[in-house]
Amino acid sequence: MPPKKRVVYLLHNCLPYELFWSDGASISFPFSPKGNRPVRIKPTINSKMYMTTDVNSPRKWEADYEHKSDGWDLGGPTPIFKRLTLRSSRQLIPGRMIVLGAGRGYDAREFARNGFQVTAVDFALQAVQEMHRLSSPEAPVEILQHDIFTLPETLTHSFDYVLEYTCFCAIDPKRRAEYADLVTRLLKPNGIYIDLAFPLDGRRGGPPFAVSAVEILDLFQKRGFKLLSHEVPADSISPRRGAEELFIFQKWID
Ligand SMILES: C[S@@+](CC[C@H](N)C(=O)[O-])C[C@H]1O[C@@H](n2cnc3c(N)ncnc32)[C@H](O)[C@@H]1O
C-alpha cells in the first residue's frame, strides 16, 4: 500500500511537517509510545503554510497583519506625535526623518504632513502595501521595504531625526545594542532621536517585549547621546497611559 500522507503542525516551533504512514492508521498526536508512529517525517517548505514566531523574520509580522493580529495598530497617529508636530509648539524644526518599523505609517504621515521629509521603513509586505494604499500627496513619505538592521550604507548620517514607536519593543531584545548602533549610524551629527518608549510595565515575554527607562538611558548615553527631555505623557491613549514615556535625545558632537 502506498504511504498515506498527512500534514500536521508541530506546535513547538510552528513549522509544518509531512508525516507518512505505511498502514493508513489514524493519527494519534502526540504520538503514542506503543506504535502508530509515522515511518517518515519531513519538514514541508510551502510558503502558504510556513508560519514562524521568530520576530527577526518578516513572515511573523506578515502573518500578524494577514490574520488581523495587529493589536498594536492605533488606526491613526498617536496624539503625542500630533502634539510634537504642532507648528505653534515649535518643539521640532522640520527636517529629514526616518521611521523604523513604521507599520501602516500613521506617524510617518503625521510628520510628513507637518513639513518633515520622511522615510518609513518596514520589512513586512502588508505594512508596506498599506503605507502605499494610505499615502496621500499632502503627506508624502518615501516607503522602503527593508530590514532595519541591513539598511544600506548610503543612509548613514542622513537623518536629522529617527522616530521610534513600538519597533524597539518588537525586535529581539538581544538586538537592542545593535538597534542603538543603527540609530547612531543613521543620524547626522547633532541629530535627534525621538523615542516614545512602550511598554514600560515589566511584562514577561513578548512581543511587545518590556522596555525600561534605565536600559534606554544606558544604551544611548553610552553612545554619546544627551537627553534633552523626558516625560510621562498625559496624552497617551488610555490603554497605554502610564506605560509609555517620551525620551528625546540628541546625538551630541562637541
Ligand atoms: C508592533 S509593530 C508597530 C508598527 C508601528 N510602529 C505602529 O506603531 O503601528 C512592529 C513593526 O515593526 C516591523 N519590524 C519588526 N522588525 C523589523 C525589522 N527588523 N526591520 C523592519 N521592520 C521591522 C514589523 O513588520 C511591524 O510592522
The ligand as an ORCA input file, in Angstrom:
! r2SCAN-3c Opt
* xyz 0 1
  C       4.460     46.322     16.727
  S       4.530     46.782     15.055
  C       4.451     48.584     15.179
  C       4.163     49.273     13.904
  C       4.064     50.802     14.005
  N       5.253     51.364     14.600
  C       2.852     51.201     14.800
  O       3.010     51.784     15.889
  O       1.739     50.936     14.330
  C       6.227     46.495     14.672
  C       6.537     46.725     13.208
  O       7.952     46.639     13.055
  C       8.229     45.877     11.904
  N       9.558     45.280     12.117
  C       9.950     44.446     13.119
  N      11.240     44.115     12.986
  C      11.685     44.762     11.871
  C      12.925     44.805     11.196
  N      13.987     44.116     11.636
  N      13.029     45.555     10.074
  C      11.957     46.250      9.597
  N      10.747     46.241     10.201
  C      10.616     45.515     11.321
  C       7.097     44.864     11.807
  O       6.918     44.392     10.498
  C       5.913     45.691     12.294
  O       5.260     46.340     11.226
*
